[in-house]
Amino acid sequence: MRQLVAPRLATIDIHHRLLANVHPPVTKKAFFRKLAARFRHYERMAPKLRRFNPRPAGFGHLLEKVHGVYDSDANEAKEFRDAIRRCGFDRCPYCGRTRPPSQIDHFLPRSVFPEFSFFSVNLVPSCPDCNRVKDKDIWNQAGVRLFLHPYYDRFLGLPFVHLKIVPERTEIFYVPLFEFVFDAPNMSSNDRDTCDSHFDKLGIRRDLERHFASLLRAEHRRVERSIAVAGYKYSDLDDKHRIDEENFTREFGPNCWEAIFARGIYSNQSLMTFLLTQPASRGGAITR
Ligand SMILES: [Zn+2]
């Protein structure tokens, strides 16, 4: 869950050059004009990326050629794909898992939108899991987008994922619940629905819950050891997680898993009190 800067590549020029080398070559000016109009439409719609008009008639079989050049071995096609990979980081922008984004996902799938097969802002460096799970359904029936778009959803650059660690009973967090609240300035209710669906469909919610349960157990033990050794106190715990958030945000963005966890700790006074006052080992430690 990270914002990426959209690659600005001379997409139409590259299409011209690649399609001039297929057999038979595609050179019709009207075709390229239609393609350019389609790209402008995508860019205009993209901040919201609601379901948009089907492509106009007249593309015909030429779209198969566009679909085909994406996989081409031509140098220009390879350089294009490399440029897309370079705009990513070392974590997948969709899920934030630590595996590298070794593949390229077509945000609007090639099978449904072949005209965007080779359109730079439709191509996102992605981990194999997200690439596989993201399928043809990009909108629900109400027209709400089901996945976050790393180039266009601006709130991805702000801390928009907030972790609420809920005690199983008053002030007791041995078996807490993990809830996620999506909030940032100017987020709409549609944006929140998109976040919900993105988290569920890509399995992020389930993986984060497991990951945070284990991090919290480890943190409880660390706090207990620190108290025994150096009289660790509330302000030390608060400082640690604020500094953690800052450092991880600098390196991996404000919604990397570590930053979300750190915010979830320092914003929860009763949890911090629990960590500082209850034994970590009681009842065999926190279990889930
Ligand atoms: Zn991923």
Residues whose N, C-alpha, C, O or C-beta is under 5 A from the ligand:
A	BS01	ZN	C92 Y94 C95 C127 C130
